[in-house]
């Protein structure tokens, strides 16, 4: 499926950035992850 490597590299870079500022890192990760899931579902046509 195209785009999976892009999503995982975005997630990896996001995790690297958030590791530097871990105050609200978990909350931000959850928000970004849900946004990515919405985008993937949109691309799949759901």
KEMI-224167 format. One record per residue (C-alpha): x, y, z; residue in three letters; residue number from 1. Coordinates in pm, whole numbers, plus 50000, padded with zeros to 5 digits. Example, Ala and Ser with C-alpha at 12.3 -4.5 7.8 and 13.67 -1.06 7.14 Angstrom:
! KEMI-224167
atom xx:51230 | yy:49550 | zz:50780 | rest:Ala | nr:1
atom xx:51367 | yy:49894 | zz:50714 | rest:Ser | nr:2
! end
This chain:
! KEMI-224167
atom xx:50000 | yy:50000 | zz:50000 | rest:Unk | nr:1
atom xx:50154 | yy:50335 | zz:49900 | rest:Unk | nr:2
atom xx:50209 | yy:50594 | zz:50169 | rest:Unk | nr:3
atom xx:50285 | yy:50359 | zz:50455 | rest:Unk | nr:4
atom xx:50658 | yy:50437 | zz:50447 | rest:Unk | nr:5
atom xx:50575 | yy:50808 | zz:50437 | rest:Unk | nr:6
atom xx:50348 | yy:50776 | zz:50741 | rest:Unk | nr:7
atom xx:50604 | yy:50574 | zz:50936 | rest:Unk | nr:8
atom xx:50883 | yy:50820 | zz:50855 | rest:Unk | nr:9
atom xx:50657 | yy:51107 | zz:50964 | rest:Unk | nr:10
atom xx:50580 | yy:50919 | zz:51284 | rest:Unk | nr:11
atom xx:50953 | yy:50852 | zz:51338 | rest:Unk | nr:12
atom xx:51046 | yy:51216 | zz:51289 | rest:Unk | nr:13
atom xx:50758 | yy:51324 | zz:51511 | rest:Unk | nr:14
atom xx:50871 | yy:51088 | zz:51786 | rest:Unk | nr:15
atom xx:51226 | yy:51221 | zz:51759 | rest:Unk | nr:16
atom xx:51102 | yy:51580 | zz:51797 | rest:Unk | nr:17
atom xx:50868 | yy:51494 | zz:52084 | rest:Unk | nr:18
atom xx:51138 | yy:51304 | zz:52272 | rest:Unk | nr:19
atom xx:51319 | yy:51636 | zz:52304 | rest:Unk | nr:20
atom xx:51019 | yy:51804 | zz:52468 | rest:Unk | nr:21
atom xx:50841 | yy:51534 | zz:52667 | rest:Unk | nr:22
atom xx:50608 | yy:51757 | zz:52871 | rest:Unk | nr:23
atom xx:50290 | yy:51691 | zz:52672 | rest:Unk | nr:24
atom xx:50456 | yy:51449 | zz:52433 | rest:Unk | nr:25
atom xx:50207 | yy:51167 | zz:52486 | rest:Unk | nr:26
atom xx:49903 | yy:51389 | zz:52433 | rest:Unk | nr:27
atom xx:50052 | yy:51542 | zz:52120 | rest:Unk | nr:28
atom xx:50146 | yy:51196 | zz:51989 | rest:Unk | nr:29
atom xx:49789 | yy:51075 | zz:52031 | rest:Unk | nr:30
atom xx:49651 | yy:51380 | zz:51851 | rest:Unk | nr:31
atom xx:49896 | yy:51348 | zz:51562 | rest:Unk | nr:32
atom xx:49833 | yy:50975 | zz:51538 | rest:Unk | nr:33
atom xx:49455 | yy:51023 | zz:51519 | rest:Unk | nr:34
atom xx:49503 | yy:51291 | zz:51251 | rest:Unk | nr:35
atom xx:49723 | yy:51052 | zz:51051 | rest:Unk | nr:36
atom xx:49461 | yy:50779 | zz:51085 | rest:Unk | nr:37
atom xx:49196 | yy:51016 | zz:50953 | rest:Unk | nr:38
atom xx:49420 | yy:51106 | zz:50659 | rest:Unk | nr:39
atom xx:49490 | yy:50740 | zz:50580 | rest:Unk | nr:40
atom xx:49120 | yy:50658 | zz:50595 | rest:Unk | nr:41
atom xx:49048 | yy:50949 | zz:50362 | rest:Unk | nr:42
atom xx:49306 | yy:50824 | zz:50113 | rest:Unk | nr:43
atom xx:49157 | yy:50475 | zz:50129 | rest:Unk | nr:44
atom xx:48817 | yy:50624 | zz:50054 | rest:Unk | nr:45
atom xx:48634 | yy:50547 | zz:50380 | rest:Unk | nr:46
! end
